Amino acid sequence: MWFRNARVFRFTKPFDITAEALEEKLQADAFKPCGPQETMRQGWVPPLGKHGELLVHSANGYHLIALRKEEKILPGPVVKEAVEERAEAIEVEQSRKVRRKEKDEIKEQVMLEMLPQAFSRNRRCYAYLAPKDGVLVVDAGSAKQAEDLASTLRKTLGSLPVRPPVVEQAPAFTFTGWLTETVDLPATIELGNECELKDPSEDGGVVRCKGLDLKADEIRNHLETGMQVTKLAVTWDNNVHLVLDEELSIRRLKFGETLQEQLDDVDVDDAVAKFDAAFTIMTLELSRMIPGLLEALGGEDRSAIVED
């Protein structure tokens, strides 16, 4: 159980929930497959998959959940061909032109007829609530996917006071300063070999660099023209490799050998116990890393957060 991404949401006021209460809430919105005429459904499923029945897996006060989304897939060319065939038949039989509005109605009818035989695409999105750390962490590659889970969880719980974290200074300013050495690089952070540079002007371009020394002259030349670093590969505390962007999203998480060895040292053969060990190791490391990254980026702006 290793997350590949981490979209972080900060609780804006004290929020705590027991695993039992969370389980009860999620059961009310548990996943049910699409009906014959439905194009999409989503709901909560056991994060342990076939190895568990509970919708919440808890360890050390961290609550892991999973949202499943089912979408019916109708190939566009197939639908278009069926619509054209029906429109052509009407034109021949009734000796009249089928207009756009009528074609749209035909398309809706065709899709309704095809839905029961349509292929289903299922996706799972994992997240964990960490009330003691004051964060919700979503394993999502896009902001939309993360917002979708947070919105669904808010609807399920009735309230979810979260927002993305805010730092005291623009992340692009800090990233750029690390490369130009005008901002001190924290001891816990090591630069990787990948970055994205962006011209802040309205029609400015983007330069993506990969597999390069980020202190090389070719990158420094771009920075001297006014380009800013908006995405940066780093290693956190020699333990976690990641790509961090100006929106504070964490992507391509890769946990290092030290953490992998900790998991290998867990002498259990049971799949659930192994899953639980990996989840515990990961959440403990992220509980150090997330505030550490926010501090490295100038410190978190907590002015809108209601403290205990």
Salt bridges, closest charged atoms under 4 A:
GLU38 OE1 - ARG41 NE 2.87
GLU71 OE1 - ARG121 NH2 3.25
GLU84 OE2 - LYS103 NZ 3.42
GLU102 OE1 - ARG96 NH1 2.87
GLU113 OE1 - ARG86 NH2 2.38
GLU181 OE2 - LYS215 NZ 3.10
GLU194 OE1 - ARG252 NH2 2.63
GLU196 OE1 - ARG208 NE 3.12
GLU196 OE1 - LYS231 NZ 3.87
ASP237 OD2 - ARG288 NH2 2.88
ASP245 OD2 - ARG251 NH2 3.68
GLU246 OE2 - LYS198 NZ 3.84
ASP276 OD1 - HIS57 NE2 2.86
GLU285 OE2 - ARG288 NH2 2.89
GLU300 OE1 - ARG10 NH2 2.91
GLU300 OE1 - ARG302 NH1 3.37
GLU307 OE2 - ARG302 NE 2.99
